[in-house]
Amino acid sequence: MKQIAQNYKSGELRLIDVPAPRCRPGGVVVRTAFSAVSTGTEMMKFTEGRLSLLGKARARPDQVAKVARSVRQQGLLATYQKVMNRLDSYTPLGYSLSGIVVEVGEGVTGFSVGQRVCCGGNQYATHAEYNWVPVNLCVPVPDGAALDQAAFTTIASIALQAMRQSEIRLGETACVIGLGLIGQILVRLLRSAGVVVVGLDRLDARCRQAEAAGAAICAIASDDAAAGFRARIDQLTAGSGVDCVFITAGSDDPDLASRSAALLRDRGRIVDIGKCTLNLPWNEFYDKELDVRFSRSYGPGRYDPLYEEGGVDYPIGHVRWTERRNMEAIVALLADGRLDFSSLISDVVPLEQATSAFERMSRGEVGLGMVFAYPEAAPRTTRMTYRPVAALHGGRVRLGVIGAGNYASSMLLPQLAKDDRVDLVEVATNTGLSGATAVRKFGFARASTDAAAVLAADDIDAVLIATRHASHADLAARALRSGKAVFVEKPLAIDTDALDQLVQTIHDTGNNRLMVGFNRRFSPLLQGMRAAFAPAGPQTLQYRVIAGPLEKSSWYLQAEIEGSRFVGEGGHFIDLLSWWLGVEPVRVSASAAGKDVDNLLATFDFADGSVASLSYLTGGDPRVPKEVLEVSASTGFARFDNFSSFEVWQAGQRRAGKARLDKGQQPMLDAFIAAVASGGAMPIALDALLATTRATLAVQASAAAGMPVDVRPAAAEQGVARASTGAR
């Protein structure tokens, strides 16, 4: 299928061929009929993409701060790789469309093939011939509504949510500052609700367009026109001022708030929709006791992954208007004829001309309401071939990859693409755009949106799994059943049931060619400290990890779906402790601090009498080095500082080492590829992988139960693991 994509690093905008999305549970696949262009949001993204790196940094200071924190904890090289990977990727444009349902996912009700719908979401309702859309971002379109107008539904929901935030009533007066696309829609919504509307904009044509839609007065936003505009408002409001000001403009004008206050009545309201600077003058706002409110996107549910991706609706008795119910209200108004966007549609552009249309829009040559029109017979294939696969020969590994997110694309795939022993055969991703990015950057022969294609491929010897955590165990089991060697990013499983099923798969198939991405034990500097330290007898280890807070939007926080944060990451640290000692833990005891179940302290008893404590901290200062390991034995002491330095004190001597921060990803991958190519033992023994995963899950169980947990393997698991060899 064809999709519009922008490379944020270069700013290049292209119409490219990518695999169509497969239908996943909880959503529907929609063939796009029309997609609307948001002149504000999309043009801002389009323009930012063409800035230099310095210009991008100035435009997004919030992202610069995140990069600075990452450098302090992850090191300059790792941060640079992740930032460049994210920039040098295809990103989608678009978030509001209408179309036809072509496939309904498992568990979905209320939709059928052939049904007309409108859809929203900047990852789901993109400028592409086909989109997979979760149910809470998809709404049926009644027969009375035209599909070209319904394509504006999501954008219109932004205006509707602002109107709801304002609590404006029939007969009141509102001023809309910024008569762009959302401002024009807001004018129409306010008029349909019996509100008297006035407006301000820098362009006279937009003022006239708003007046044609029912606005009483519109004027150019300038100092010269301010007095006359206020005088006309006084005529409308008997001198009291407007009840509410809606700011839909993106503006850095420091006087915007003051000008808004001058238009408002006593105890009036300001609702901010646009990205603007609000310097609130205390005297003016205090004297009138003004109320300032913000309106967030399409409505409640926005930015909540459980609502948008998980399909968990909010009860109507608690949240009357969610983003989906706002969308339903818009299409109902369109169907009844009480809302009409026909006068807003300025340009209907065939998808093939989309890139030139964006160029014309950037020059101001296109009106406010541009929609892309799509062919009715667009081909739909979930798999694309870009080059032939090399013939199999000794010492070479044909690799399939499932998942190509930022970690895999910045830390794993660049190393594999440079390895002469590896042929990157196929990549499977949820979105075709991610797959196309991986093909361009790493040279895959094929791209797909269906993991089953990778698992069933006869020309693939090994599979690397780098998806979200909940899918790891199932995908690993399916890959093992297909006879392939498997590298799975941590965690191996997020619960004991999934781990037990994986163990059963190994027992049933006899395929134990399994590796988990516990990379820290492969760090050259850490291995150097271990070689320099000669302990005698049991050891005491203290491992402090400052994981730090996550962004609220991070999928790591979706514990109900993806497992807890510690389950997702804790295996790294437990594996390091076990590798250092050369034995597995036999008992785990853990306590969480307060209500944060991931902010915890765990202690481990090992079979040789050693004991270790692991502090996993979700707070703290990001300037503190992320990981510190201290080891005490009867013969000496060692300290390892965040993969950048170590010190060993033993027999009255001090030894030290330094290196660029290296957590061992490359030597880990080298060892895995060598094992697959030669048929030799996997780099980490199966019993060690299983023991680490059991211990990781036991930490959370112990913290929840408030008592120690025995983690010695059952006899059946010992039997499965005994058949595997490899390093402990």
C-alpha positions as CSV (number, residue, x, y, z in Angstrom):
1,M,0.0,0.0,0.0
2,K,1.0,3.6,-0.3
3,Q,1.6,5.9,2.7
4,I,2.8,9.5,3.2
5,A,5.9,9.5,5.4
6,Q,8.4,12.1,6.5
7,N,12.0,11.5,7.5
8,Y,12.3,13.8,10.5
9,K,16.1,14.0,10.2
10,S,16.2,15.2,6.7
11,G,12.7,16.6,6.5
12,E,12.1,14.7,3.2
13,L,8.4,13.9,2.6
14,R,7.7,10.9,0.4
15,L,4.8,8.7,-0.8
16,I,6.2,5.2,-0.3
17,D,5.1,1.6,-0.7
18,V,4.9,-0.3,2.6
19,P,3.2,-3.5,3.8
20,A,-0.4,-3.1,4.7
21,P,-1.4,-3.6,8.4
22,R,-2.6,-7.0,9.5
23,C,-5.8,-7.1,11.5
24,R,-5.1,-7.4,15.2
25,P,-7.5,-8.1,18.0
26,G,-9.4,-5.1,19.4
27,G,-9.6,-3.2,16.1
28,V,-10.5,-3.0,12.5
29,V,-8.7,-2.6,9.2
30,V,-10.0,0.4,7.3
31,R,-9.5,1.2,3.6
32,T,-9.2,5.0,3.6
33,A,-11.5,7.0,1.4
34,F,-10.5,10.5,2.5
35,S,-8.0,11.8,5.0
36,A,-8.1,15.4,6.2
37,V,-4.9,17.5,6.6
38,S,-4.6,19.4,9.9
39,T,-3.1,22.6,8.7
40,G,-1.8,23.5,12.2
41,T,-0.4,20.3,13.6
42,E,0.8,18.7,10.4
43,M,2.3,21.8,8.9
44,M,4.2,22.4,12.2
45,K,5.6,18.9,12.0
46,F,6.4,19.3,8.3
47,T,8.2,22.6,8.9
48,E,10.1,21.3,12.0
49,G,11.4,18.3,10.0
50,R,13.1,20.7,7.6
51,L,15.0,22.5,10.3
52,S,18.7,21.8,11.1
53,L,19.5,19.7,14.2
54,L,20.1,22.9,16.1
55,G,16.8,24.3,14.8
56,K,15.0,21.1,15.9
57,A,16.6,21.5,19.3
58,R,15.4,25.0,19.6
59,A,11.9,24.0,18.6
60,R,11.7,21.2,21.1
61,P,13.6,22.2,24.3
62,D,11.6,19.5,26.2
63,Q,13.3,16.8,24.0
64,V,16.7,18.4,24.6
65,A,16.3,18.0,28.3
66,K,15.5,14.3,27.9
67,V,18.6,13.8,25.8
68,A,20.7,15.5,28.5
69,R,19.4,13.2,31.2
70,S,20.0,10.1,29.0
71,V,23.6,11.1,28.4
72,R,24.2,11.3,32.1
73,Q,22.9,7.8,32.7
74,Q,23.4,5.9,29.4
75,G,26.5,7.6,28.0
76,L,27.0,9.8,25.0
77,L,27.3,7.0,22.4
78,A,24.2,5.1,23.4
79,T,22.2,8.3,23.6
80,Y,23.5,9.5,20.2
81,Q,22.6,6.2,18.6
82,K,19.1,6.2,20.0
83,V,18.5,9.9,19.1
84,M,19.8,9.5,15.5
85,N,17.8,6.3,15.1
86,R,14.6,8.0,16.1
87,L,15.3,11.0,13.9
88,D,16.4,9.0,10.9
89,S,13.1,7.0,10.7
90,Y,9.9,7.4,8.6
91,T,7.2,9.0,10.7
92,P,3.5,9.1,9.7
93,L,1.4,12.1,9.1
94,G,-2.3,12.5,9.5
95,Y,-4.8,11.7,12.3
96,S,-8.3,12.1,10.9
97,L,-9.9,10.0,8.1
98,S,-13.0,8.3,6.8
99,G,-13.2,5.0,5.0
100,I,-14.6,1.5,4.7
101,V,-14.1,-1.4,7.1
102,V,-12.4,-4.3,5.2
103,E,-11.6,-6.6,8.1
104,V,-12.8,-6.9,11.8
105,G,-10.4,-8.1,14.5
106,E,-11.0,-10.7,17.1
107,G,-13.2,-9.6,20.0
108,V,-14.6,-6.6,18.2
109,T,-18.4,-5.9,18.1
110,G,-20.4,-3.2,16.4
111,F,-18.5,-3.1,13.2
112,S,-18.8,-5.1,10.0
113,V,-17.0,-5.4,6.6
114,G,-18.2,-2.8,4.2
115,Q,-19.3,-0.4,7.0
116,R,-18.5,3.3,6.6
117,V,-16.5,4.7,9.5
118,C,-14.4,7.7,10.5
119,C,-11.2,7.2,12.5
120,G,-8.7,9.2,14.7
121,G,-5.3,8.9,16.2
122,N,-1.8,10.0,15.0
123,Q,-0.6,6.4,14.9
124,Y,-3.8,4.9,13.5
125,A,-5.6,7.3,11.2
126,T,-2.7,8.2,9.0
127,H,-2.4,9.3,5.4
128,A,-2.2,5.7,4.2
129,E,-4.4,3.5,1.9
130,Y,-5.1,1.1,4.8
131,N,-5.0,1.6,8.6
132,W,-5.5,-0.7,11.6
133,V,-7.6,1.3,14.1
134,P,-8.5,0.3,17.7
135,V,-12.3,0.3,18.4
136,N,-12.3,3.4,20.7
137,L,-10.8,5.5,17.9
138,C,-13.3,4.3,15.2
139,V,-16.9,5.5,14.8
140,P,-19.6,4.4,12.3
141,V,-20.7,7.1,9.8
142,P,-24.4,7.3,9.3
143,D,-25.8,7.3,5.7
144,G,-26.7,11.0,5.9
145,A,-23.1,12.1,6.3
146,A,-20.7,12.5,3.3
147,L,-17.4,10.7,3.7
148,D,-15.4,13.7,2.6
149,Q,-16.9,15.8,5.4
150,A,-16.6,12.9,7.9
151,A,-12.9,12.8,7.3
152,F,-12.7,16.0,9.5
153,T,-14.4,14.3,12.4
154,T,-11.3,13.9,14.6
155,I,-10.2,17.4,14.0
156,A,-13.7,18.7,14.7
157,S,-13.7,16.7,18.0
158,I,-10.8,18.9,19.2
159,A,-13.0,21.9,18.7
160,L,-16.0,20.2,20.4
161,Q,-13.9,19.2,23.4
162,A,-12.9,22.8,23.8
163,M,-16.5,23.8,23.7
164,R,-17.3,21.3,26.4
165,Q,-14.5,22.6,28.6
166,S,-15.8,26.1,28.3
167,E,-19.3,25.1,29.6
168,I,-20.7,27.8,27.3
169,R,-24.5,28.2,27.2
170,L,-27.2,29.1,24.8
171,G,-27.3,32.9,24.2
172,E,-23.8,33.6,25.5
173,T,-21.1,35.3,23.4
174,A,-17.7,33.8,22.5
175,C,-14.6,35.1,20.8
176,V,-12.5,32.7,18.8
177,I,-8.9,33.9,18.4
178,G,-7.3,32.1,15.4
179,L,-9.7,31.3,12.6
180,G,-7.7,28.4,11.1
181,L,-9.2,25.0,10.5
182,I,-10.1,24.3,14.1
183,G,-11.2,27.9,14.7
184,Q,-13.6,27.7,11.6
185,I,-15.0,24.4,12.9
186,L,-15.5,25.9,16.4
187,V,-17.4,28.8,14.9
188,R,-19.8,26.4,13.3
189,L,-20.2,24.3,16.5
190,L,-20.9,27.4,18.6
191,R,-23.4,28.7,16.2
192,S,-25.2,25.4,16.1
193,A,-25.5,25.6,19.9
194,G,-27.0,29.1,19.8
195,V,-23.9,31.0,20.8
196,V,-23.1,34.5,19.4
197,V,-19.6,34.3,17.9
198,V,-17.0,36.9,17.2
199,G,-13.5,36.2,15.9
200,L,-10.0,37.5,15.3
201,D,-7.4,36.4,12.8
202,R,-4.4,37.8,11.0
203,L,-5.9,37.0,7.6
204,D,-8.9,38.9,6.2
205,A,-10.0,35.9,4.1
206,R,-10.4,33.8,7.2
207,C,-12.5,36.5,8.9
208,R,-14.8,36.6,5.9
209,Q,-15.1,32.8,5.9
210,A,-16.0,32.7,9.6
211,E,-18.7,35.4,9.0
212,A,-20.1,33.4,6.1
213,A,-20.4,30.5,8.6
214,G,-22.4,32.6,11.0
215,A,-20.0,34.7,13.1
216,A,-21.4,38.1,14.0
217,I,-18.2,40.1,13.8
218,C,-14.7,39.1,12.7
219,A,-11.7,41.4,12.5
220,I,-8.0,41.5,11.7
221,A,-5.9,40.9,14.9
222,S,-4.0,44.1,15.1
223,D,-3.4,47.0,17.5
224,D,-5.1,49.4,15.0
225,A,-8.3,47.3,14.9
226,A,-8.5,46.5,18.6
227,A,-10.5,49.5,19.7
228,G,-13.1,49.2,16.9
229,F,-13.4,45.5,17.6
230,R,-14.0,46.0,21.3
231,A,-16.6,48.7,20.5
232,R,-18.5,46.3,18.4
233,I,-18.3,43.6,21.1
234,D,-19.7,46.2,23.6
235,Q,-22.7,46.7,21.2
236,L,-23.4,42.9,21.2
237,T,-22.9,42.5,25.0
238,A,-24.3,45.7,26.4
239,G,-20.7,46.7,27.4
240,S,-20.0,43.7,29.5
241,G,-17.6,41.7,27.2
242,V,-17.7,38.2,25.9
243,D,-18.4,35.2,28.1
244,C,-15.5,33.1,26.8
245,V,-12.4,33.4,24.7
246,F,-11.2,30.4,22.8
247,I,-7.5,30.6,21.7
248,T,-7.0,28.3,18.8
249,A,-3.9,30.0,17.4
250,G,-0.4,28.8,17.8
251,S,1.4,32.0,19.0
252,D,4.4,33.2,20.9
253,D,2.8,36.6,21.4
254,P,3.5,37.5,25.0
255,D,0.5,39.9,25.1
256,L,-2.0,37.3,23.9
257,A,-3.4,36.6,27.4
258,S,-3.7,40.3,28.2
259,R,-5.6,41.0,25.0
260,S,-7.9,38.1,25.7
261,A,-8.6,39.4,29.2
262,A,-9.5,42.8,27.8
263,L,-12.3,41.2,25.7
264,L,-13.8,39.2,28.6
265,R,-16.6,40.1,31.0
266,D,-16.2,39.9,34.8
267,R,-15.6,36.2,35.7
268,G,-15.2,35.2,32.1
269,R,-13.3,32.2,30.8
270,I,-10.4,31.5,28.6
271,V,-10.0,28.1,26.9
272,D,-6.6,27.4,25.4
273,I,-6.5,24.9,22.5
274,G,-3.5,26.1,20.5
275,K,0.2,25.8,21.4
276,C,0.8,29.3,22.6
277,T,2.5,31.5,25.2
278,L,0.3,32.5,28.1
279,N,1.9,35.2,30.3
280,L,-1.0,36.0,32.7
281,P,-1.0,39.6,34.0
282,W,-2.0,39.2,37.6
283,N,-3.8,42.5,38.0
284,E,-6.0,42.0,34.9
285,F,-6.9,38.4,35.7
286,Y,-7.4,39.1,39.5
287,D,-9.6,42.2,38.9
288,K,-12.0,40.2,36.8
289,E,-11.4,36.9,38.6
290,L,-10.9,35.2,35.2
291,D,-10.9,31.4,34.7
292,V,-8.2,29.8,32.5
293,R,-8.8,26.3,31.2
294,F,-7.0,24.0,28.8
295,S,-8.6,21.6,26.3
296,R,-6.7,18.4,25.7
297,S,-7.0,17.1,22.2
298,Y,-10.2,15.1,21.3
299,G,-11.4,14.5,24.8
300,P,-11.1,12.1,27.8
301,G,-9.3,8.9,26.8
302,R,-6.7,10.8,24.8
303,Y,-3.1,9.6,25.7
304,D,-4.5,6.8,27.9
305,P,-3.2,3.6,26.3
306,L,-5.7,1.4,28.1
307,Y,-8.5,3.4,26.5
308,E,-7.0,4.0,23.1
309,E,-5.1,0.8,22.5
310,G,-6.7,-1.5,25.1
311,G,-10.3,-0.7,24.2
312,V,-11.3,0.0,27.8
313,D,-14.1,2.5,27.8
314,Y,-14.9,4.9,30.5
315,P,-18.4,4.4,32.1
316,I,-20.8,7.0,30.7
317,G,-22.1,7.8,34.2
318,H,-18.6,8.9,35.2
319,V,-17.3,10.4,31.9
320,R,-20.1,11.6,29.7
321,W,-18.0,12.7,26.8
322,T,-15.0,10.6,25.8
323,E,-13.0,11.2,22.6
324,R,-15.1,8.4,20.9
325,R,-18.4,9.9,22.1
326,N,-17.2,13.3,20.9
327,M,-16.5,11.8,17.4
328,E,-20.0,10.2,17.5
329,A,-21.6,13.6,18.3
330,I,-19.8,15.2,15.3
331,V,-21.0,12.6,12.8
332,A,-24.5,12.7,14.2
333,L,-24.5,16.5,13.6
334,L,-23.2,16.0,10.0
335,A,-25.9,13.3,9.3
336,D,-28.7,15.6,10.6
337,G,-27.5,18.5,8.5
338,R,-26.9,20.7,11.6
339,L,-23.2,20.8,10.8
340,D,-21.8,21.3,7.4
341,F,-18.1,21.2,6.4
342,S,-18.6,21.4,2.7
343,S,-17.6,25.1,2.6
344,L,-14.4,24.2,4.5
345,I,-13.2,21.7,1.9
346,S,-10.9,23.8,-0.3
347,D,-8.9,21.1,-2.1
348,V,-9.5,17.5,-2.9
349,V,-6.1,16.1,-3.8
350,P,-5.4,12.6,-5.2
351,L,-3.0,10.7,-2.9
352,E,-0.4,10.5,-5.7
353,Q,-0.1,14.3,-5.5
354,A,0.2,14.5,-1.7
355,T,3.8,15.5,-1.4
356,S,3.5,18.4,-3.8
357,A,0.3,19.4,-2.0
358,F,2.2,19.7,1.3
359,E,4.8,21.9,-0.6
360,R,2.0,24.2,-1.9
361,M,0.5,24.3,1.6
362,S,3.8,25.4,3.1
363,R,3.8,28.3,0.6
364,G,0.2,29.3,1.5
365,E,-1.1,28.2,-1.9
366,V,-3.7,25.8,-0.5
367,G,-6.9,26.6,1.5
368,L,-7.7,25.5,5.1
369,G,-9.6,22.3,4.3
370,M,-7.5,20.0,2.2
371,V,-8.4,16.3,1.9
372,F,-6.6,13.5,0.2
373,A,-8.7,11.2,-1.9
374,Y,-7.8,7.5,-2.2
375,P,-8.4,4.8,-4.8
376,E,-11.2,2.3,-4.2
377,A,-9.2,-0.6,-5.4
378,A,-5.9,-0.1,-3.6
379,P,-4.0,-3.4,-3.3
380,R,-3.6,-4.8,0.2
381,T,-0.6,-7.0,0.9
382,T,1.0,-7.5,4.3
383,R,4.3,-8.7,2.9
384,M,6.8,-7.0,0.5
385,T,10.0,-8.3,-1.1
386,Y,12.8,-5.8,-1.8
387,R,15.7,-8.1,-2.8
388,P,16.4,-11.9,-3.2
389,V,17.6,-13.9,-0.2
390,A,21.2,-15.1,-0.4
391,A,21.6,-18.9,-0.8
392,L,22.4,-20.8,2.4
393,H,26.0,-21.7,2.9
394,G,28.2,-22.8,5.8
395,G,28.8,-20.3,8.6
396,R,26.1,-17.9,7.6
397,V,22.9,-17.2,9.5
398,R,19.6,-16.2,7.9
399,L,17.9,-14.0,10.4
400,G,14.3,-12.9,10.8
401,V,13.4,-10.1,13.2
402,I,10.0,-9.5,14.9
403,G,9.8,-5.9,16.2
404,A,12.0,-3.0,15.3
405,G,11.5,-0.4,17.9
406,N,14.0,2.2,19.1
407,Y,16.1,-0.2,21.2
408,A,16.4,-2.9,18.5
409,S,17.0,-0.3,15.8
410,S,19.6,1.6,17.7
411,M,21.5,-1.1,19.7
412,L,20.9,-4.5,17.9
413,L,20.2,-4.1,14.3
414,P,23.1,-1.8,13.4
415,Q,25.5,-4.5,14.8
416,L,23.8,-7.3,12.9
417,A,23.7,-5.4,9.7
418,K,27.5,-5.0,9.8
419,D,28.1,-8.7,10.5
420,D,29.2,-10.6,7.4
421,R,27.8,-13.8,8.9
422,V,24.3,-12.5,9.0
423,D,21.7,-12.1,6.2
424,L,18.8,-10.0,7.4
425,V,16.0,-11.8,5.6
426,E,12.7,-10.4,7.0
427,V,11.5,-7.9,9.5
428,A,7.9,-8.0,10.9
429,T,6.5,-4.9,12.6
430,N,3.0,-3.7,13.6
431,T,3.2,-0.9,11.1
432,G,4.4,-1.0,7.5
433,L,6.3,2.3,8.0
434,S,8.5,0.8,10.7
435,G,9.3,-2.2,8.4
436,A,10.1,0.2,5.5
437,T,12.4,2.1,7.8
438,A,14.2,-1.1,8.8
439,V,14.6,-2.2,5.2
440,R,16.1,1.2,4.2
441,K,18.5,1.3,7.1
442,F,19.6,-2.3,7.5
443,G,19.0,-3.9,4.2
444,F,16.3,-6.6,5.0
445,A,15.2,-8.6,2.0
446,R,11.5,-8.5,3.1
447,A,9.2,-6.6,5.3
448,S,5.9,-7.8,6.8
449,T,3.2,-6.8,9.3
450,D,2.6,-10.4,10.3
451,A,5.0,-12.2,12.7
452,A,3.6,-15.6,11.4
453,A,5.2,-15.0,8.1
454,V,8.6,-14.8,9.7
455,L,8.0,-17.9,11.9
456,A,6.8,-20.0,8.9
457,A,9.6,-18.9,6.5
458,D,11.8,-21.8,5.3
459,D,14.6,-19.4,4.4
460,I,15.1,-18.2,8.0
461,D,17.4,-20.1,10.5
462,A,17.0,-17.9,13.6
463,V,14.5,-15.3,14.9
464,L,15.2,-12.2,17.0
465,I,12.2,-11.1,19.0
466,A,12.2,-7.5,20.1
467,T,8.5,-6.8,20.6
468,R,6.6,-5.5,23.7
469,H,7.0,-7.8,26.7
470,A,3.7,-9.6,26.8
471,S,4.3,-11.3,23.5
472,H,7.8,-12.6,24.2
473,A,7.0,-16.0,25.6
474,D,4.4,-16.9,23.0
475,L,6.5,-15.8,20.1
476,A,9.6,-17.6,21.4
477,A,7.5,-20.8,21.8
478,R,6.2,-20.5,18.3
479,A,9.6,-19.9,16.9
480,L,11.0,-22.9,18.8
481,R,8.2,-25.1,17.5
482,S,9.1,-24.0,13.9
483,G,12.6,-25.4,14.5
484,K,14.4,-22.0,14.6
485,A,17.0,-20.7,17.0
486,V,15.6,-17.9,19.1
487,F,17.0,-14.7,20.5
488,V,14.4,-12.9,22.6
489,E,14.9,-9.6,24.3
490,K,14.2,-9.6,28.0
491,P,12.0,-10.5,29.7
492,L,11.6,-14.1,28.6
493,A,8.1,-14.1,30.2
494,I,6.0,-11.8,32.3
495,D,4.3,-14.5,34.4
496,T,4.9,-18.0,35.5
497,D,2.1,-19.5,33.3
498,A,3.8,-18.2,30.2
499,L,7.2,-19.4,31.4
500,D,5.8,-22.9,32.1
501,Q,4.3,-23.1,28.7
502,L,7.6,-22.2,27.1
503,V,9.4,-24.8,29.1
504,Q,6.8,-27.3,28.0
505,T,7.4,-26.3,24.4
506,I,11.2,-27.0,24.8
507,H,10.4,-30.4,26.4
508,D,7.9,-31.3,23.6
509,T,10.0,-30.2,20.7
510,G,13.5,-30.9,22.0
511,N,14.5,-27.5,20.6
512,N,16.4,-25.6,23.3
513,R,18.2,-23.2,21.0
514,L,17.2,-20.2,23.1
515,M,19.0,-17.0,24.1
516,V,17.7,-14.0,26.1
517,G,19.2,-10.6,25.7
518,F,21.0,-10.4,29.1
519,N,23.8,-8.3,27.7
520,R,25.5,-7.0,30.9
521,R,27.5,-10.1,31.6
522,F,29.1,-9.6,28.1
523,S,30.4,-6.1,29.0
524,P,34.2,-6.1,28.4
525,L,34.9,-3.9,31.4
526,L,32.8,-6.0,33.7
527,Q,34.5,-9.1,32.5
528,G,37.8,-7.4,33.1
529,M,36.9,-6.7,36.8
530,R,35.8,-10.3,37.3
531,A,39.1,-11.5,35.9
532,A,41.0,-9.1,38.2
533,F,39.1,-10.2,41.3
534,A,39.9,-13.5,43.0
535,P,37.4,-14.1,45.8
536,A,37.5,-16.9,48.3
537,G,34.4,-18.3,49.9
538,P,30.9,-16.8,49.8
539,Q,30.6,-13.2,48.6
540,T,28.3,-10.3,49.4
541,L,27.1,-8.2,46.5
542,Q,25.3,-4.9,46.5
543,Y,23.8,-3.7,43.3
544,R,22.1,-0.3,43.1
545,V,20.1,0.6,40.0
546,I,18.6,4.1,39.6
547,A,16.0,3.4,37.0
548,G,14.4,6.8,37.4
549,P,10.9,7.9,36.6
550,L,9.2,7.1,33.3
551,E,7.1,9.4,31.1
552,K,3.4,8.9,31.8
553,S,2.9,7.8,28.2
554,S,5.4,5.0,28.4
555,W,4.0,1.5,27.6
556,Y,6.3,0.2,30.4
557,L,3.7,1.5,32.8
558,Q,1.0,-0.7,31.3
559,A,1.5,-3.3,34.0
560,E,-1.9,-5.0,33.4
561,I,-0.9,-5.8,29.8
562,E,2.9,-5.8,29.7
563,G,3.9,-6.9,33.2
564,S,5.5,-4.6,35.8
565,R,8.5,-2.4,35.0
566,F,10.7,-4.6,37.2
567,V,9.6,-7.8,35.5
568,G,10.5,-6.1,32.2
569,E,14.0,-5.0,33.2
570,G,15.0,-6.8,36.5
571,G,16.3,-9.9,34.7
572,H,19.3,-7.9,33.5
573,F,20.5,-7.3,37.0
574,I,19.7,-10.8,38.4
575,D,21.5,-12.4,35.5
576,L,24.6,-10.3,36.2
577,L,24.6,-11.3,39.9
578,S,24.2,-15.0,39.0
579,W,26.9,-14.8,36.3
580,W,29.3,-13.1,38.7
581,L,28.9,-15.8,41.3
582,G,28.6,-18.8,38.9
583,V,25.5,-20.1,40.7
584,E,21.8,-19.4,40.7
585,P,19.7,-17.9,43.5
586,V,17.7,-20.3,45.6
587,R,15.6,-17.9,47.6
588,V,14.3,-14.3,47.1
589,S,12.9,-11.8,49.5
590,A,11.7,-8.4,48.4
591,S,10.0,-5.3,49.8
592,A,8.5,-2.3,47.9
593,A,8.7,1.2,49.1
594,G,5.2,2.6,49.5
595,K,2.7,2.1,46.8
596,D,5.2,1.9,43.9
597,V,5.6,-1.8,43.5
598,D,8.6,-1.3,41.2
599,N,10.5,0.8,43.7
600,L,12.0,-2.0,45.7
601,L,14.8,-3.7,47.5
602,A,15.4,-7.4,46.9
603,T,17.8,-9.9,48.5
604,F,19.0,-13.2,47.0
605,D,20.4,-16.2,48.7
606,F,22.6,-18.3,46.4
607,A,23.5,-22.0,46.5
608,D,27.1,-21.3,47.4
609,G,26.2,-19.3,50.5
610,S,26.6,-15.9,48.8
611,V,24.1,-13.2,49.3
612,A,23.2,-10.2,47.2
613,S,21.0,-7.1,47.5
614,L,19.4,-5.3,44.6
615,S,18.1,-1.8,45.0
616,Y,15.8,-1.0,42.0
617,L,14.9,2.7,42.4
618,T,12.3,4.5,40.3
619,G,13.0,7.9,41.9
620,G,16.3,9.6,42.5
621,D,18.3,12.2,40.6
622,P,18.9,11.4,36.9
623,R,22.4,12.9,37.3
624,V,23.5,10.0,39.5
625,P,25.1,7.1,37.5
626,K,22.5,4.5,36.8
627,E,24.2,1.3,38.0
628,V,26.8,0.6,40.7
629,L,27.9,-2.9,41.8
630,E,30.0,-3.5,44.9
631,V,31.4,-6.9,45.8
632,S,32.9,-8.0,49.1
633,A,34.7,-11.2,49.9
634,S,37.1,-12.4,52.6
635,T,40.0,-11.6,50.2
636,G,39.0,-8.2,48.9
637,F,36.6,-5.7,47.6
638,A,35.5,-4.6,44.1
639,R,33.4,-1.7,42.8
640,F,31.9,-1.3,39.3
641,D,30.6,2.1,38.3
642,N,28.0,2.3,35.5
643,F,30.1,0.4,32.9
644,S,32.6,3.2,32.7
645,S,35.2,2.2,35.5
646,F,36.0,-0.3,38.1
647,E,38.3,-0.6,41.2
648,V,39.6,-3.8,42.8
649,W,41.3,-3.8,46.2
650,Q,43.0,-7.1,47.1
651,A,46.1,-8.2,48.9
652,G,47.0,-4.6,49.7
653,Q,46.9,-3.7,46.0
654,R,44.5,-1.6,44.0
655,R,43.7,-2.3,40.4
656,A,41.5,-0.1,38.2
657,G,40.0,0.0,34.7
658,K,38.2,2.5,32.6
659,A,36.3,2.4,29.3
660,R,33.7,4.0,27.2
661,L,30.3,3.0,28.5
662,D,29.6,-0.4,26.9
663,K,26.9,-2.7,28.2
664,G,27.9,-5.6,26.1
665,Q,25.3,-5.7,23.3
666,Q,27.8,-6.3,20.5
667,P,29.8,-9.2,22.1
668,M,26.4,-10.7,23.1
669,L,25.2,-10.7,19.5
670,D,28.6,-12.0,18.3
671,A,28.3,-14.9,20.7
672,F,24.7,-15.7,19.6
673,I,25.5,-15.6,15.9
674,A,28.6,-17.7,16.4
675,A,26.5,-20.3,18.3
676,V,23.8,-20.5,15.6
677,A,26.3,-20.6,12.7
678,S,28.4,-23.4,14.3
679,G,25.6,-25.3,16.0
680,G,27.5,-24.9,19.2
681,A,26.2,-24.2,22.7
682,M,24.2,-21.1,23.3
683,P,26.1,-18.2,25.1
684,I,23.9,-18.6,28.2
685,A,22.8,-22.0,29.5
686,L,19.1,-22.7,29.4
687,D,19.0,-23.4,33.2
688,A,20.5,-19.9,33.8
689,L,17.9,-18.2,31.6
690,L,15.1,-20.0,33.3
691,A,16.5,-19.4,36.8
692,T,16.9,-15.7,36.2
693,T,13.4,-15.4,34.9
694,R,11.9,-17.4,37.8
695,A,13.8,-15.1,40.3
696,T,12.7,-12.0,38.5
697,L,9.0,-13.0,38.8
698,A,9.6,-14.1,42.4
699,V,10.8,-10.6,43.4
700,Q,7.4,-9.2,42.6
701,A,5.6,-12.1,44.2
702,S,7.7,-11.7,47.4
703,A,7.1,-8.0,47.6
704,A,3.3,-8.5,47.2
705,A,3.1,-11.4,49.7
706,G,5.6,-9.9,52.2
707,M,7.4,-13.2,52.6
708,P,10.4,-15.0,51.0
709,V,10.0,-17.1,47.9
710,D,11.9,-20.3,47.1
711,V,13.1,-20.2,43.5
712,R,14.8,-23.6,43.1
713,P,13.7,-25.2,39.9
714,A,11.2,-28.1,39.8
715,A,12.5,-31.5,38.8
716,A,10.8,-31.3,35.3
717,E,12.4,-28.0,34.6
718,Q,15.8,-29.4,35.7
719,G,15.4,-32.2,33.2
720,V,14.7,-29.8,30.4
721,A,17.6,-27.5,31.3
722,R,20.0,-30.4,31.8
723,A,19.8,-31.2,28.1
724,S,21.2,-27.7,27.3
725,T,24.8,-26.6,27.6
726,G,26.2,-23.2,27.6
727,A,27.9,-20.6,29.8
728,R,26.3,-20.0,33.2
